[in-house]
Structures are given as structure tokens and as C-alpha cells.
């Protein structure tokens, strides 16, 4: 889509973060390719020295004061009760505090709580690329207190002209409101970012325009917001790996080729409007060396002309009709040059997965790269090819471009060839991948993404998701976007478990008989222990058999998506009523029960303990006597 030109409503009007499970490598630290349009050129940022997993900022405000290195640019900022409070006096005040350092690949997370707001449209943000002095331009990931609005979450830029450019919006699953802690996070890889709300991905962007020195920040607008547990960590540089639980990256094969003539600008526009993250197209040179977007060796199938593309001049190719073969509404569509396609993507939004089609000389590859440079699209193009030489030339000439190796069948050692060719992604035929899904884990462990082609049905997408595929190249991009949306709304399949009884922290006397009650979801097995010994859900506890003091129940469940545990610690207390219960249920003979009851009624606890010790195993069963005597001594005055 096209970036809105109107000002954003930003300027006008809880949970603990569930940690995504990792694959064989720390894939949860990686970011899948993000979608979204932009109406600007993307400037490559200078990457920081990456140490994946390194903690750059960790702040819980327990010191009671602002960290020394943090810069309260504007607004009122204070630390109180172990939280950072930011106050903005009006909806026109975008107040901020900056900290951290410039990073290319990082995760920024925080606990946020709206304390008060002037309206549900007011917001707080994680600043993901902000000048240390707060000067524009800057980029933010925003959350409104009315988070369920269609623009409850946003990626937005404040420009040097103090205007808003909102690139992406989404609704959160519930409203943050006021007084509620929400754990939020943003994962950033260069110009790509992922907005994570309470542990679930809410939206993506590939529209960030990164600076070379921007740091992190917190923002508040039109209210008071508190922040806690700020954590910034570096991520591995490959932003094309799909974290577990996130949807596919959608790559439109030859544009929206099921709805429009392939490899044309109209196909590109339809794919863009349909929400595709990337456009996949093919490039080949004309007779006079101009790179054109065309799949076949000849123009015969997709134009009204004939002949090999390499035998036709640019002027001859531009005179061809590339749309009428597909449908009468597309009469007059032309074969675009690579430069025209890139210019369209730069100004109207989108990213390009560019296949270098067929054999190319080093000079021909150099021409392609020069066009990409001239169009200022180096940070938004991913090069793939079946031709190993084309990838080698690309790496020699432009090592910053991500590379993907296309394969009809799998290599004997995909990891080895990925390392040899400096691949960012290994891109096999989807059916070949489904026949041997075990290749994915070692590729991920090596930091290599997997993009499957060309898969066009929901049943295949589901199978590819289950084996961990990162991206799908498809002729049905809009349908896959819809499938992704449904996937993101699914209920979590991870197991959960809760011990409902005895409640954690409960204090129980001997007369009570609680039942171990365990509530679990998505679980195939449930195991329960009491003080480390095997027990069972549904078991009625006889507190007369337990020692006085603390006891711990642990429940562990397993399911297809992992394991979960819960614990509950309760205390067996000593009381006169509980001791009476022990006496009456002890199994002692009648005269012994009467004697013990009289001593209990008169508060003669020490005498009771001594008498029971002497009668243990005779008038009073030994096991019951031991518990009665212990409780009596606990009640005896000291």
C-alpha cells in the first residue's frame, strides 16, 4: 500500500512476555521478513559490532533514580516505587527520554502501564531509532491506551518537518486501558521490525529509514505512563529467520501472477495492495545490456512479440504489449526495466526478491548491481539464483546484498554450500523440502533461512509451517496473507497448567481434606508430585498424615508444543481444633480418646504430649501418637 500522506492521529487527537521457543539455534532472536509500504528511500544503517544475545540495556529502576546515562529530553520523568514515570501535559507534547546506543539488529522490550490519559487515543512508544538529543527524524513503535482500535498499534516516523508518516497499523487483542501492565517488544533488523504485544506478533514493517547513530527511547503523549524492566539485547543479523509462532514471510511470485500479467508493474501493484512482504521477479539483459524484468528466455509467451530477449534491443522490448495475453483489461502493459521496477518499489513501497535468471557474466551482474545502487535500493533487494556463478559474482561485487540459492532438489549438504556461497537463505522447491524436512534444523542452526517455492495451497502452507519454513514464494500471495492473519489469531497450542487446590500460600489445619486439583490445556500427560514424591491429580490429602509446616505440590504437563510446570506451596498449621481432629480420628481406644480430650480441653499440651508418648503403640496407634505428640508440643507454652 501507499504510505498515508495525511498526518497521523498520533499528533492529533499483562502479562509477562511469553518467550518464543527456539529452533536448533536461537531463532527466537531472529526476525522474519517484515511487510509494509514506504514512500521514501531507505538508507542503510551502519551495523554495530554484533554480539548476539549481549545485553545492551537492563534497567528495573531499583536504584530509585534516573540512570546517569539516560537523557530526559522533554516532559516530566521520575523514578518512583521501582518504576519510571513519564508525564506529557498535552496531546501536542511528544515527550521523550533517550538511552542506549546505536544497534542494527536488536530486541527492545519493556513493561508499560498507562497510569492516566486524557483520551483513549493517547499513546506511549518504544523509540527504535531516535537521536540522543531527541531531534527529528525518529522512528517509534506506538501503543495507545485504546489498543483495540484499528490503529491501536503503529509504526511511525516523525519527520524533520514535524509531520507524521505512519507506515503500519494494527489492533491489539485487548485494550491496555489504564492501570494494567502490558509486556511489549520490538525486534529490529535494519529497515525491518516486528511489533510484539504480550508475547504475540501484532504486525511487521520493512519501512524503517535507519540513521547511523540513533539510539533507543521511551515516549509518552497526553498522559502519564510508567515503565519497568527495560531490556535491550543484540540479535543475530539474519532478519529472515521466522521466530516460532510467527507467520510466514509472503513473497509474491512474479508479482500477483495469479491475478495479473506476471513480471509487470500492475502485478507488482496488486501484490503490494494484497499485503505481500516481498515481490519476486526475474531479471535478464536485453541485446544492448539493459536489465529487464522477464522470466522466459524468449518474449513469446508473455508478450505479443517473438524472439530471445538477449537478441532484442531495449527499444524493441519496450514496444511490446505484455498484458493482453493475460486479459483485455491489461492491454498496453509493458515489460519493465529493472530500474523502472525498483523506482516503483522505492516510491510506492515494497521489497524485491530478485532472481538473476540464467547464465550471466560478471559484467552483466555488475550492471544489475549498479542499477540497484543507482535506484538507492541496496537495503531492500534480496538476490537469488539457480546459477552459482551469479551468486559468487554478486557477493564479490556487493557483499552487503543477501543471497539465496534456488534449488529444484536438495543438496547433499545444504549447510556446506550455504557457507561456501555466503547465503542468507536456502531456497528449495517446496515439495523437495517437504520430502526431507530434517534439513531445516541444521540450516537454522547455521543462521540460514529457508524459503520454499512455489507453493499455492493452504494444505501445503500448513505442512511447511509445521516443519519450520521461514518464507513462501507463491502465486497466491493475497490468499497467503489471509492465511497468515488466521494463523496469528489462533489460540496458543502451548500447554498450560495451574494448581487450583490447594491454593498457593494456603494455610490449612488438620481437619481439612483438600483435593489436588490441576487445570491443564493442550496437554497429553500430567504428572504431580508432593514434596518430591509421586502423587496424582484428584488425590484427597489427609493432612493428619503430613508433618506440620510447608509442603509443595508440583504439576508438570507435556503436549505437542512443549512442557509447562506449576507449583503450589501450602502450610499445615497446628491448632487446638486440628489437634482435636487428630485425637478423634486417631483410632485409639475409647478411654484413651477421653483422656486425651480432657487434657486438650484444659490446655494441658505438655502433659498430653508426654502421656501420648507413653501410650504410643498400645492405647494409641504409634503413627497417630507421633503426630498428636508433635502438635501438642508445638502448642505448649514456652
N, C-alpha and C positions, 0 to 999 in steps of 0.2 A: 504494500500500500504506500501511498504518498504521505510524507510527514505533514501533519496539520500545520497550516500557516497561522491559524488563529492563536491568540495567547492561551496558555493552559489555565484551567480553573485553579491550578496551584497558586497563581498570582492574584486571583480574584476572590473569589468567594470567601492456656498459656502454658503456655505449656512448655515444657523443656523441648529443645530441638531434638527430634529423633535422628539419630546418627545413621546415615545410609550405610548399608552393608557394602563391603568392598568385594571386588573380584580377586583374582590371584595377586594383583598389585593394588596399591591404594587408589583404586579407580574412583572411589568416592571423592577423592581430591581433584578429580578432573571434571571438565565442563563439556557437555555435548554442544555441538554447533548450535548457535542461537539464531533465531529468526527475528525479523523486524526490518522496517524500511528506514531509510535515512535520506535526507536531501542535502548531503554535504560530502566533501571528500574526506577520506579517512587518513589521518596522519599516523604513521607507525610510531609507537612509543618506544623509548629505549628500555629494554628489559633490565630489571635489577638482577644482580647475581643470584640466581635461583638456588635455593636450598629447600626443596620441597619438604613440607612439614615443619619448617622452622617457625617458631612463634615470634612475630614482629611486635605485636602489642597484646598484652594481657592485663586487664585492669578491672578490679572489683570495687575500687574506691574505699577499701577498708582503712586507708590511711586517714580519712576524714578531711582531705583537702584535694584540690585540683592537682593532678600530676604536674611536675615542674615543666615538662616539655610541651604541655598542651597549651594552645593559644585560643583564648576566648575572644574571638574576633568581634562579635557584637551580641547584644542581648544580655540577659542575666543568667549566669551559670554558677552553680554552687554544689558542693558535696555535702550531703546530709543523710544520716541514717544509712550509710553504706551505699548510697546511690548518687548519681549525678543528675541534677535537676537543671533543665533549661527552660527559660520563660521568654516568650515572644509577646510583646504588648499588643500587636495587631496582626491582621491578615496580610498587611503590606510589609511586614518585617520578617525577612528570611534569615533568622539569627543562627549563628553557627559557631562551632569550636573545632579547630583543626589539630591533627596529631599524626603520628606515624611517619612513614616515608614512602617514596615512590616505588610502586611494585607493578609489574606487568601481569603476573599470574598470582592471584591471592583469593582467600576467602575472608570475608568480613562479617562477623556475626555479633549480635547484641540482644539483650533483653530490653524491650521497650514497653513503657506504660504511659498512656495518656492520663495525666492527673486531672486536668481540666482543659476544655476547649471552648472557644467562642461559637463554634458551629461544627457539625459533623464533617464538613468539608476541610477542616483544618488538618494539618499534617505534621509528620516528623519524618526524617530521612537519614539514611546512611549515605554520607558523601563518599563517592568512589573514585573521584578524580577532581580534587579541589586544590587550588593554590594555597600554600601555607598561610598567606595573608588574607585569604577569603575572596580575592579578586576574581571577577568573571574572566573567562567562562569556567563553569564547573558542571559536573555530572552527579546526579543523585538517584538513589533508589528510594522511592517515597511510599509511605503508608499513611492513609487518612484514618481518623477515628471511625468514620463511616466506611469501613474497609470493604463491605459487601457491594458498594456502588461499582458501576462498570469501570470507573477509574479509581477504585479504592487503592490499587497499587499502580505505580507508574515508574518507568524510566524516563528521565527528563534532563534536558540541558538548559542552563541559564546562560544566554549568550552575552558577548561583550556589549551588545546593545540593550542589555537588561530585558530581553524577551525570552519567552519560554519556547522550547521545541520539545514536544512530548513524542517520543518515538514508540512507546508501547504502553498499553494499559491492560489491567485485568482486575477481576473481582476476587477477593479472598473468600474462603469457605465460611467464615463467620466474621462478625464485626468486632474490631478491637475494643470499641467503646471507650469508657474511662474506668480506671481502677483495675485493669486486667493486664497481667504480664503476657507478652507475646514474644516468643523467640523468633527472630528473623535473621536471615543471612543473605549475602550476595556473593556469588562466585564469579570472578572476573578473569578473563584471558584476553588480553589485548583489547580489541574493539568488541568483544563478545562478553555477555554477562547473563547470569541466571538469578532470578529473584526467588528466594525460598522462604515461604511463610509457614511457620510452625512445622518445619520438617518436610514440607511438600513443595515441589517446584510449582510456582504460580505462573511464570512467564519467562521469556528469553528476549534478548536483544542482540543484534550484531551491529548496532548503530553508534556505539560509543566512539567519540573522537578524542583519543587519548592525548594527553600532554606528555612532556618529557620530565616533569618534576612535580605533578600533582600528588597530594597525599590523601589521607582519609579524614573524614569529618563527621560530625553529628549536626543535624539541623532541627529547628523547631519553628513552627509558624502558627500564630494565632492561638496560643495556649501554653500550658506547662506540661512538659514531658519529662519522665525520669528514665534513666538508662542504667543498666548494670551488666556485669560480666561481658565486657568488650573483649573480643578476641579477633586478632588478625593473624592469619597464617599464610605462608607461601605455598603455592600449589605447583605441581609438575607442569611443564609448559604446554603439553598437548591438550588443547581445549576441545578436541574432537571425540574424546572418550565419553561414553554415556554413563553417568552415575546410575547405580542400581535404583530402580524405581522411577527414573525419569523417562520421558518418551523419546522416540526416535528423532534424529535429525532427518528432516524431509528434503529430499533432493529431487527436483523436477527434471525428469529425463527429457532432454532436448526441449526444455520448457514444458508447457502444458500440452504435451504432444497428443494426448487423447482428445483434446478439445480444440486444437488449433494447429495450423501447419508447423511442423517441427522446426526448431532452429531459426525461428523468426522472432522479431521484436514483439509481435502480437502474442505469440506463445509465451514469451517471457513475461509480458504484462499480465496475462491471465494467471500464470503460475504465481506471480508476485501477489496479485489480489487474492488468490486462493490460500495464501499463507505459507507457501514453500519457504524453507530456510535458505536453500541454495538452488540455483539454476545450473543444470548440467548441459553443456553444449560442446560441439566438436569444432576444431579449427584445422584448416588446410590452406596452403598458399595458392594464389592464382598464378598464371603464367608469368606475370610481372612482379611476383613476390609479395602481394598484399594478402595478409591472413584473412580468410573468410570463414564464416560460420556455416559449415555444411558437413553432413555425416558421410554420405556416399563418396566414392571416388569420382563418380560422374554426377552431372546435374539432371540426368534423365528422369529419375523417379519423383523428385520434389520440385521441379520447375517445368516450364513449357519449352525448355531448350534441351540440347543434347551435347554430349562430349565430356571428356575428362576435365575436371576443374583445373588441373595443372596445365592444360592446353588452352585455357581461356583467359583472356585479359580481364582485369578488374572492370573495365568499361563493358565488356561483353556480359560478364556475370551480373552487373548491376542492372542491365537491361532486361533480365529475365523476370518472369512472373513466378513467384514462389508460393502463391497462395491458392490459385484457382484449382489446383489438383485436389485440394482438401475440401473446398466448399466454395460456392459462389460468393458468399459474404467476405471471402478473403482475397478476392481478385485484386491484383496490384501489390500484394505484399512482396517485398524484395529480400534477396539473400543479404543479410547484414555483414558488414566487415566486423572484425574483432573490435576495432576502435569504436564503431557505432554501438556495438553491444555493450561495451564497457562504459561508454558515456551514458547510455540509458540507465545502466545499473547505478552508476555514480550519482546521477541526478534524481532518479526516481526510486532508488532503493534496491538492495539485493546484493547477493554474493554469487560468485561464479566458480563452479567446478568445471574446469576447462580440460577437455580431453584433446591431447595432441594426437591427431588421427593419422595413422600410417607412418611410414618412414619419413624422417625429417633430418636434414643435415644440421650441423651445429649452427651454421649461419641462419638457417630457417628458424631454428629455436630461438636464436638471439633476436631475430626480428619480432617474434611473438613477445618475448620478454620486454623488448623496448617499447612495444605498443602498450603493454600493461603499465610500464613506468610512465610513459607519456600521459596516460589517462589517470594517473595517480590512484591506481587500484591495487598496488602490490599487497596491501594488507587485507584485501577482500577477494583474492583469487587463490584457488587451490588447483594444482596441476596434476592430472592423472594421464596415464597412457598404458597401452599394452606394450609399447616399444621401450625396452630397457635403455637403449641409447638416448632416446628423447629425455628420459628422466635423468640420466647421467649428465647430459648437456645442461639441462635446467639447473641441476644442483651446482655445476661448475660456474654457471653464469649468474645465478641468483639463489644462493643457499638459503635465503630467508623464506622462499616460497615453499609451502607444504606440498609434499609429493604423495601420490597414491599409485600403486601398481595394480593395473587391471589384469585379471586372470579368468580364463574360461574354466580351467581346472586348477586344483590346488598344487602348490609346490610341495616337494618332499619336505622342505624345511622353510616354512614361511617366515619364521623369525630370522633365520640367517640371511635370506635375501632382503628382508626389511632393513637389517643393519647395513648390509652391503650398499643398498641404494639410498640410505638415509630417509626411509619412508616415514611419513606421519600416519599413513593409513594403508592397509592391505585390502584391495577391493575385488573380491572374487564374485563369480556367478553365484546367486543366492542358492540355487539348487545344489551346487557343489558344496557350498558351506553347510547346508542342512544335512548333507550326507556324511560330513565329517566335522561336527560342531566342536570337537575337542581341540581344534587348532586355535580357538578364540582365546582360551585362558593364557597360553604362553605368549600370544601376541599382546594381550593386555599387560601381562607381566613385563613385557619389553617396552611398554608405553606406546604401542601401536594400535590405532583404532581399526575397526573392521566395518567397511561399507559394502553392502550387498547389492548387486544389480541383477536383473531389472525385475522387481517383484511387485505384482499388481493385485494381489488378493488379500483379504483380511485374514484368511486362514494361514497364509504364508507369513504375513506380518506377525501373527501371534506366535508362530513357531520360532521365527527369527528373534523375537523379543525374549522368549524364554531361554534361548541359548546365549544371549548377551550381545547381540549385534548392535552396533552403535548408530548406524545410519542406513537408510534405504533409498536407493535410486529407483524411481518409479514413474511410470507413465500416468499414474493416477494420484498426483500429488495432493489435490484438494481432498480426495477421499481419505488419504493417509493422515492429513491434518485433522480431519474429523475423527478418525480412529484414535489419534493421539489425544484428542480432547476427551474422548470417552475413557481412555486409559488413565488419564490424570484424575478423573473423577471417581475411579474405582475405590472401593473400600480396601483398606490395607489388608494384605494377606499375611502379615507378620503375626506370629502368635502373641497373645497377651495372657496374663494370669494375675489374679488378685485373690488374696486370702480374706474372705469376708468374715469368718469366725474361726477362732477367737480374734477379735479386732486387735490390731497392733496397739500396744500400750494398755490393753485391758488389765484390770486388777480383779481377780476372781477369788472367792473363798471356797472352802472345801465342799460346801453344799451345792455348788453349781456344777452342771454337767454339760459343758459346751460341746458342740459338734464341729469337727473340722470341715469348714465349707470353703470350697475353692471354685472360683468362677474363671473359666478359660475360653478363649476364642482361637480359631484356626490351629487347634492342637490335635495331634494324633495320640500322644501319650501324656500322662500326668503322673508325676512321682512326688510323694510327700514324705518328709522326714520330721520327726520330733526330737529335738536335741541330738540330731545326727543319726538317730535310729529310724529305720524304715517304719512308716506309718501309712495312712491311707485317707483320702478324702471321704467324708461321710462317717468317719470313726467318732464315736462319742467318747469324750475324755472323762476318765474317772479321776478327779482331782485328789481323791483320797489316796491315790497311789503315787502321786508326784511329790517331790520334796518342795518345801516352801521356797519361794524365790522365783527367779526369772527362767522362762522356758521359751525356746524358739522353734517355730514351725517354718519349714522351707518347702515351697512348691516349685517344681520345675516342669515346664511343658515343652514339648518338641512338636514341630509341624514342618510342612514342606518348605516354609520360608525361614526356618531357623529355630532358635530356642528363646525362652523367656523365663525369668525366675521372680519370685516374690517371697518376702519373709514377713512374719508377724511374731512379735515378742510380747508375751503376756506374763503376768506375775501372779503366782499363787500366794495369797495373803493368809496370815494367821489371825483368827478372830475367835471370840468366845462362841459365836454361833457356829462357826466352822468346826470348832473342837467338839461341840455338842453333836454335830452331824457325824463326826468320826466315831464318837462313843456309841451312838445309837446304831450305826451300821458296821460296828467292829466284829460282830459275830461272837462277842464274849457272852458268858453265861449270865443269866438274869441278875444274880446277886452282884456280879462284877459291874454290870451296867449301872445298877443302882448306886453302888459305892462311888464309881467314877462320876456319876451325875451329881451326887451330893457335893463332892469336892469341887466340881466345876461351878455349881450354883453359888458356893461360898467363896469363890475366887481363890481356892487353895491350890494354885497351879503347881508350886514346887512339890507339895505333898502328893498331888495327883501324879506327877511325873515319876516320883520315887516309887509310889505304890504300883503303878503300871509296869515299871521295870521289873519289880519283884514277881509280878503275876504273868510276865511275858511267857508264852508257850504253855501256860497252864489255864488260868481262868480267862486270859485274854490271848487270842492268836498272836503269834510272835510278830508278824509283819504289821498288823494293825497297832500292836503295842508300841512298836518303834516310832510310828508316825504320831500317835497320840502323845507319847512322852516328849518328842521333839517339839511339837506345837505347844504343849503345856509349859515347857521350859522357856520357850520364846515369849510366852505371855506373863511369866513370873516376874514380879518386880525385882529390880536390881539395885 
